Amino acid sequence: MSDRQYDLIFVGGGLASCLAAYRLKQLQPRVEVLVLEHAATLGGNHTWSFFPTDLSVDQRRWIEPLVKYRWTSYEVRFPDRRRRLQSGYCSTNSEHFHALMTAELDHRIRVNAEVVSLDQAGVTLSSGERISGRCVIDGRGPQPSRYLAFGFQKFTGQVLQLAKPHGLEGPIIMDATVDQAGDYRFFYTLPLTPDQVLVEDTRYSNEPGLDSHRDVTEIGEYAKLQGWQVAAVVRDEQGVLPITLGGNIDAYWAEDEIPKIGLRGVLFNAATGYSLADAVRTADAIAERPPGTTRDMYEFLSQRSRQHWRSQGFLRLLNRMLFIAARPDERNIVIQRFYGLRLPLIERFYAGRSTILDKMRILTGKPPVAILPAIRCLPESSAVDFLIEETS
């Protein structure tokens, strides 16, 4: 039994929790913060990316130490379109994230700390230890709920050490010229050094399951097609990100009264699953107010999540068009059409700041989605109905 009470306990040492603790240390260093992570390292095994236009100047300034890689442009490839976009792109990985956070947060982090229960007054570890806190926040990743309907962006990746330089000018964030295999499928490639690349086989799918053995084979074949000779595999990673289709956010938050952050708080980009920019914005919001009690934070974060949900309604509609209305073999054509639009519109879309004119431009024209299926997926409830049909 611990006799120390923390001001704020984050359960889960992922991106959102650690960035909030990091920002709190900068703005409110006297606040007693503890981050509990069940694994031996923070952040899992991931690469996180974002567009600089996703964040404000001040946010880019304080997040700067986290950025490990940056490029001035990126490329997309589709069967009938290949385009280089002169827009910045930034990435980091879990190794760099762990090193930075442990150096900056130090005693505020405990790894190998498995939480078996949490409530408004604290947490209990698998060892039986009880840790008290005035405020407890749950940041343990996405939480399944009958009130939320998700598709999935699932990926298997490898960092490849090549025998010779790869010759890439910048990232290829979507190469959808490959066999779609019943999903929207593309390869995602980040040139980390002149002769080292991260290659991910990525699929937008109705099912969350991964076939890593198949994906690793496909990565090897893709590398051969690029003319790359693989000297070694430096690192493997895999993951499944939620892509929000619809649901009832009020009912989701009413399931319990514990504040949630990051993916668990439904604070991410509904269309891409990207979470770094929203984690930065949420960290700022938490660090700029007194921590208060668990109940105070529940009211604050639940309201923030509801506002975010409302602001992302258009993205969920597009997701339903992609996952429900479009046939699987047409999904890459939907995305191909989007990347024919103007760069400022694309940047605003990823930043969650699409204008009414942007939305009209995205929806008008000749998208390859039949009118009747498109109309049927307009209501949020259509996503829940769709998943019930898929699983019955």
C-alpha positions, 0 to 999 in steps of 0.5 A: 500500500502506497501512502503517497497521493498523486495529483494525476495518474495516467494509466497507460504509457502511450502517446497521449498519456506521456505527452500530457505528462510531458506538457504538464511538467513544462507548464505546471512542474509542481503537479505530482504526475505518475504514468503507469505502463504495463510493458517494459517500454513506453509507446509500444512498437509504433511509428507516428506521423503528422503534417506540420499544418496539423499543429499551431506554431506554438505546438510545433515548438514544444513538440520539436524534440519528439520529431526524429524525421522530417521531409519537405514533400511526400508522394502518393501513387494510384493506378491512374494518378501519381503526385508529389505534394509539396507539403511537410511531413514529420515522424517519430518512432517508439524508441525515440519516444521512450528515450525522450520521455524517460529522460524528461519525466524520469521518476514520473514513470513506472514501467512493468506496472500492470494495472488490474483496476482503477477508480476515481480515487486511484489504481490497483496493480497486479502486485496488490499495490494501491496507488492513490490519486486525486485524478485518474485518467485511462489511456490504455488504447481503444476500448470496444463498445457497442455504442461505437462502430469502427472500421480498421486501418491495420498494418505490418511494417519492417525497417529495411537496411538496404544494400544500396541507397533507395533513391527516394526523395521523400515518403510515399504515404500511399502506393495503392498501385498494388493488388487491393486483395478485397480491402483498400490496400497500399504500401507506406514507405518512409526513407529514414536514411539514404539506405534504410526505409520503413515499409508498411503493408497497410489495409483499410478493412472491416476486420481487425485481424492481421496476417503478419506472415503474409504481410512480411512476404508481401513487403519483401516482394514490394521491395524487390519491385522497387529494385531494392536488395534487403541486407537486413531487417532492423525492426518489425512493427504492427498495429490496428488503428480504429477508423470511426464509422458512427455511433453514440458518443454520449452513450459511450462516455456514460458507460463509466465515469473514468476520464479517457484520453487518446484512442480510448477517449476517441480523440484521433483523426476519424479518417486516418486513425492518426493520433499525434496531433490530437494528443498534442492538442489534448496535452495542451488543454490538460496542462493549461488547467488545474488537474482537479479531481477525477470527476472534474477531469471526466467532465472536461475530457468527455466534453472535449471528446463530444466536441471533437466527435461533432467536428468529425462528423464529415469524416465519419460520413466519408468513412461510411461512403468508403467502408459501406457504400463503395465496393471493396474493389472501388475504394482505391479509386475513391482515394485516388480522386481525393488526391486530385484536389488542391493541396490547401484543401488536402492540408485542411482535411488532415488538420480537421479544418475543412471548410463548407466549400471543401466538403462540397468539393470532396462530395461533388463530381463523379465519385465512384459510389452508387447513389442509393448505397451512398444515401443509405449510409448517410445516418450514423446508425447505418454504421452500427446496422452494417456491423451487425450484418457483418457479424451475424 
